[in-house]
Amino acid sequence: MVNNSYSFTSESVCAGHPDKICDQISDAIVDEVLKQDKYGRVAVETLVTRNRVVIAGEVSAKANADYGKVARNQIKRLGYVDGILNFSFNSPVEIYIHTQSPDIARGVNMKGAGDQGMMFGYACNESKELMPLPIVLAHRLTMRLDEVREEKLLPYLRPDGKSQVTIEYKNGKPYRVTSVILAAPHQESVPLTQVKHDLYKKVVMPVLKKFGFRINEKDFVVNGTGVWHISGPASDTGVTGRKIIVDTYGGYAKVGGGCFSGKDPTKVDRSGAYAARYIAKNIVAHKLADKAEVNLAYFIGAKKPVMQEIETFGTGRASKKTLQDFAAKLIDTSVEGILEGLNLRRPIYLPTAVYGHFGRNEFPWEKVI
C-alpha cells in the first residue's frame, strides 16, 4: 500500500527579530524615498548588532530622507526602548549611502531590469489565502505573539520571537497540526511554565481554532533550551534579506535568487516575484489549476523576461496555451508593464517587511480579478 501521508514544516519570525528589524528599516527607507520621488531608486541594506545600526547602499532620487531618523522610528516602534537589551532607538546609527552605479542606471533608464535573476510565484488551494497552510499558520502565530506583547496582554514578553509549525498531510491535503514551537523572550522573573501556559491559551489555541485545528499543550514547545531572556540584535546580529523563505512560501515552493526588502520596484527580484505570484494566484483563484508556479527570469537592462513558464503539477484544467493567454491578459511582464500594472511606484513596502509578502489582500499583487 502506498503511504500518502507526509509532514511539512514552516517557520515565521516576529517583527522584532533582528533580521526583520533590518528589513523594516530598509523598506521604511524605500517608502520615504518613494513618498518624495516615485521614480527614486533604492538599494539599501541594514545591519543591527549590539548597540549599533549600520545602513549602507545606493539611493538615487530627488529626495531628502533622514535615514537615521527613519531607522530610530522603526526601532522604537518595534519596542526596543529598554537599555537592558543593549540595543534601542538610542543606539548609534552609521550611514554609508551613495548614488546608484551609472552602469546599472543605464539599463533602468531604458525601462529595463535593474539586475539579472530568476523569480518564482506560487499559489495553491489549501487555504483561503491561496498559500501553503504551514506558512500561513506560522505567520498568524507570530502576528498574535506580537499582538499579545504590544497590547500588554502578556506584558512580560520582550520584542523578538519565532514560530514553527508542522502539518501532517494526507492525500495531498492538510490533515492535522502535529507540533507548534514558539520562541518568546521574556522577563527573568516569570517562570517558563507560566510563559508556556499563557502562550498556549492566548496565542496557539486562538490561532489554530480559526483554521479548524487544535494541539495538546504537551505537543507545544516554548524556548527549546528552556531559557530566553535577552533578545534582539545584542544576542543575534541581523541583516536585511536573510529571511527569504519566511518572506515567500515557507520552503513549500521555489524562491528566486534575491531578497525583496530595501529595493525599489525597478529591481525585478522584488517586482518580478510579485508579478509571478499575481499570475499564479489568479490561475488558482479562477480554478484553472489547484496549484500553480510561475517562473520568470531577466538580465540587467532587459525590458522583457527571457523566461516565462507556468507549472501546474498535474492539477491544471486548461491547456498550456490557455494558461499563457490568461497570464498575458492579466499583466504585461515587461519591467515597465509590472510597475504600471501593479502600480508599484508608491510607498507600500514597509508592511511587506514582516509576516510575509504574500497571502494578505492589502497588496496589489494579491488582488484577484
C-alpha positions in Angstrom: 0.0 0.0 0.0 1.3 3.5 -0.9 1.7 5.8 2.1 0.1 9.1 1.2 0.9 10.7 4.5 3.8 13.2 4.9 4.6 16.2 7.1 5.8 19.7 6.2 7.2 22.4 8.5 7.4 26.2 8.0 8.6 29.0 10.3 8.0 32.7 10.7 9.6 35.4 12.8 8.2 38.3 14.8 8.5 41.9 13.8 11.3 42.4 16.4 13.5 39.7 15.1 16.9 41.2 14.2 16.7 40.3 10.5 13.2 41.7 10.4 14.3 44.9 12.2 16.7 45.3 9.2 14.0 44.5 6.6 11.7 47.1 8.1 14.3 49.8 8.3 15.3 49.2 4.7 11.7 49.2 3.5 10.9 52.3 5.5 13.7 54.0 3.7 12.3 52.8 0.3 8.9 54.2 1.3 10.4 57.5 2.5 12.2 58.0 -0.8 9.2 57.0 -2.9 7.0 59.4 -1.0 9.3 62.2 -2.2 10.2 60.8 -5.7 8.1 58.0 -7.2 11.0 57.3 -9.6 13.6 57.1 -6.9 15.9 54.2 -6.9 16.9 52.5 -3.7 19.1 49.5 -2.8 19.7 49.7 0.9 21.0 47.1 3.4 20.8 47.4 7.2 22.8 45.6 9.8 22.0 45.6 13.5 24.1 44.3 16.3 24.9 45.0 19.9 24.2 48.8 20.4 24.9 49.5 16.7 23.0 50.1 13.5 24.7 50.3 10.1 22.9 51.4 6.9 24.6 51.1 3.6 23.7 51.1 -0.1 22.7 53.2 -3.0 19.9 55.9 -3.4 19.4 58.0 -6.5 16.4 60.2 -6.1 15.0 63.8 -5.8 14.5 63.2 -2.1 16.0 64.3 1.1 15.4 61.4 3.5 16.8 61.4 7.1 17.9 57.8 7.2 18.9 57.9 10.8 15.6 59.2 11.9 13.8 56.6 9.8 15.8 53.9 11.5 15.2 55.2 15.0 11.5 55.5 14.4 11.3 51.9 13.4 13.4 50.6 16.2 11.3 52.5 18.7 8.0 51.3 17.2 9.3 47.7 17.5 9.7 48.0 21.2 13.4 48.4 21.6 13.2 51.1 24.3 14.8 49.3 27.2 18.5 49.6 27.7 18.7 46.2 29.4 18.6 44.6 25.9 21.8 46.5 24.8 20.0 47.8 21.8 17.5 50.6 21.4 16.4 53.5 19.3 19.2 55.5 21.0 21.9 53.2 19.7 24.4 54.8 17.3 23.5 54.7 13.7 26.1 54.7 11.0 25.1 55.6 7.4 27.1 54.8 4.2 24.9 55.6 1.2 25.9 56.7 -2.2 24.2 57.0 -5.6 23.3 54.1 -8.0 26.1 52.8 -10.3 25.8 54.5 -13.7 26.2 51.1 -15.4 23.1 49.9 -13.6 21.3 53.2 -14.1 21.8 53.0 -17.9 19.7 49.9 -18.1 17.0 51.1 -15.8 16.7 54.5 -17.6 15.8 52.4 -20.7 12.9 50.8 -18.7 14.9 47.6 -18.3 15.6 45.4 -15.3 17.9 46.7 -12.6 19.6 43.3 -12.2 19.6 39.8 -13.5 17.9 36.9 -11.8 15.0 34.4 -11.7 11.8 34.8 -9.7 9.0 32.4 -8.8 5.4 32.9 -7.8 3.3 30.2 -6.3 -0.3 29.6 -5.3 -2.4 26.6 -4.1 -5.9 26.0 -2.9 -5.2 24.6 0.6 -6.0 27.9 2.3 -8.3 30.8 1.7 -5.2 32.9 1.2 -4.2 30.5 -1.7 -1.0 29.9 0.1 0.6 26.8 1.7 -1.0 26.3 5.0 2.2 25.8 7.1 3.5 29.3 6.3 0.0 30.8 6.8 -0.2 29.4 10.3 3.4 30.3 11.1 2.7 33.9 10.2 -0.6 34.0 12.2 1.3 32.8 15.2 4.0 35.4 15.1 1.3 38.1 14.4 -0.5 37.0 17.5 2.7 36.7 19.5 3.4 40.4 18.7 -0.1 41.4 19.5 -0.2 40.0 23.0 3.1 41.8 23.8 2.1 45.1 22.2 -1.4 45.1 23.7 0.2 44.1 27.1 -2.0 41.0 27.4 1.3 39.3 28.3 3.3 42.3 29.5 6.4 40.3 30.5 7.2 39.4 26.9 10.1 41.2 25.2 10.5 42.1 21.5 11.7 39.3 19.1 10.4 35.8 18.6 9.8 32.9 16.3 7.2 30.3 15.3 7.4 26.9 13.7 4.5 24.7 12.6 4.5 21.1 11.4 1.4 19.9 9.5 0.6 16.3 8.5 -0.8 15.9 5.0 -2.9 13.0 3.8 -3.5 12.5 0.1 -2.0 15.9 -0.5 -4.3 17.8 1.9 -3.6 19.3 5.3 -4.9 16.8 7.9 -3.7 17.9 11.3 -1.1 20.1 13.1 1.4 17.8 14.8 3.6 20.4 16.5 3.9 24.1 17.3 7.0 25.7 18.5 7.3 29.3 19.7 10.4 31.2 20.8 9.4 34.0 23.1 11.8 36.1 25.1 10.5 37.2 28.5 11.4 38.9 31.8 13.6 36.9 34.1 11.0 37.0 36.9 8.4 34.9 35.0 8.9 31.1 35.0 8.9 29.3 31.7 5.9 27.1 32.9 3.8 30.2 33.1 5.0 31.5 29.8 4.2 28.3 28.1 0.7 28.0 29.6 -0.1 31.7 28.8 1.1 31.4 25.2 -0.8 28.2 24.7 -4.1 29.8 25.9 -3.6 33.3 24.3 -1.7 32.5 21.1 -1.7 28.9 20.0 -5.2 27.9 20.7 -7.0 31.0 19.3 -4.9 30.9 16.1 -5.4 27.2 15.4 -9.1 27.3 16.2 -9.6 29.8 13.4 -8.3 27.2 11.0 -10.1 24.3 12.5 -7.1 22.7 14.2 -6.0 22.1 17.8 -3.0 20.7 19.5 -2.4 19.4 23.0 -0.3 21.5 25.3 2.1 18.7 25.8 2.9 18.9 22.0 3.6 22.6 22.2 7.3 23.7 22.8 8.4 27.1 24.1 12.1 28.1 24.0 13.8 24.9 23.2 16.8 25.4 25.6 14.4 26.5 28.4 15.8 30.0 28.7 15.5 33.2 26.6 15.6 36.5 28.4 17.9 38.8 26.4 16.5 39.2 22.9 17.2 41.2 19.8 20.4 42.3 18.0 22.6 42.2 21.1 22.1 38.4 21.1 21.8 37.8 17.4 23.1 40.2 14.7 20.6 40.9 12.0 21.0 41.8 8.3 18.5 42.8 5.5 17.3 40.0 3.3 18.1 36.9 5.3 14.6 35.6 5.7 13.6 34.9 2.1 11.9 31.6 2.9 9.8 33.3 5.6 9.1 36.1 3.2 7.8 33.8 0.5 6.3 30.3 0.8 7.9 28.8 3.8 10.0 26.4 1.8 6.9 24.8 0.2 7.7 26.3 -3.2 10.8 27.6 -5.1 12.2 31.1 -4.3 14.3 33.3 -6.5 17.9 34.4 -6.2 17.4 37.7 -4.3 15.6 39.2 -1.4 12.9 41.9 -1.6 13.4 44.4 1.2 15.4 47.6 0.7 14.8 47.6 -3.0 12.7 49.9 -5.1 10.4 48.1 -7.6 12.7 48.5 -10.6 14.6 45.7 -9.0 13.0 42.6 -10.5 14.0 40.5 -7.5 11.0 42.2 -6.0 8.6 43.3 -8.7 9.1 40.1 -10.8 8.3 37.9 -7.8 5.2 40.0 -7.1 4.1 39.6 -10.8 4.7 35.9 -10.7 2.6 35.5 -7.5 -0.1 37.6 -9.1 -0.4 35.3 -12.1 -0.2 32.2 -10.0 -2.8 33.3 -7.6 -5.3 34.3 -10.3 -4.8 31.0 -12.0 -5.7 29.1 -8.9 -8.5 31.6 -7.9 -10.1 31.1 -11.3 -9.9 27.3 -10.8 -7.6 26.8 -13.8 -5.4 24.7 -11.5 -5.2 23.6 -7.9 -1.5 24.5 -7.7 0.4 26.9 -9.9 4.0 28.1 -10.1 5.1 30.9 -12.4 8.8 31.3 -13.4 10.3 34.5 -14.7 13.9 35.5 -15.5 15.5 38.7 -16.6 19.0 40.1 -17.3 20.2 43.6 -16.4 18.7 46.0 -18.8 16.2 43.5 -20.2 12.8 45.0 -20.8 11.0 41.7 -21.0 11.6 38.3 -19.3 13.9 35.9 -21.0 11.9 33.1 -19.4 8.2 32.9 -18.5 6.8 29.4 -17.7 3.8 28.1 -15.8 3.8 24.8 -14.0 0.6 23.3 -12.5 2.0 20.0 -11.2 -0.7 17.8 -13.0 -3.5 19.8 -11.4 -4.3 22.0 -14.4 -7.7 22.2 -16.0 -6.6 24.2 -19.0 -4.0 23.8 -21.8 -0.6 25.4 -21.6 -1.6 27.9 -24.3 -4.8 28.8 -22.4 -2.8 29.5 -19.3 -0.2 31.5 -21.2 -3.0 33.6 -22.8 -4.6 34.1 -19.4 -1.4 35.3 -18.0 -0.8 37.7 -20.9 -4.2 39.3 -20.5 -3.7 39.6 -16.7 -0.4 41.5 -16.8 2.4 42.6 -19.1 5.5 41.1 -17.6 7.9 43.6 -19.1 9.6 45.6 -16.3 7.5 48.7 -17.1 4.4 46.6 -17.5 4.7 45.2 -14.0 5.5 48.6 -12.5 2.4 50.2 -14.2 0.1 47.2 -14.0 0.5 46.7 -10.2 1.1 50.4 -9.5 4.3 49.7 -7.7 5.9 53.2 -7.7 4.4 54.2 -4.4 5.3 53.8 -0.7 3.6 50.5 0.1 6.6 48.4 1.2 7.1 48.7 4.9 4.1 46.4 5.7 5.6 43.7 3.5 8.7 43.5 5.6 7.1 41.3 8.3 4.7 38.3 8.2 5.4 37.6 4.6 5.0 39.4 1.2 2.2 37.1 0.1 -1.2 36.0 1.3 -2.5 39.4 2.5 -5.1 41.2 0.3 -3.8 44.6 1.2 -1.1 44.3 -1.5 -1.8 44.8 -5.2 -0.2 41.6 -6.3 -2.7 39.7 -4.1 -5.8 41.0 -6.0 -8.0 38.5 -7.9 -9.6 40.0 -11.0 
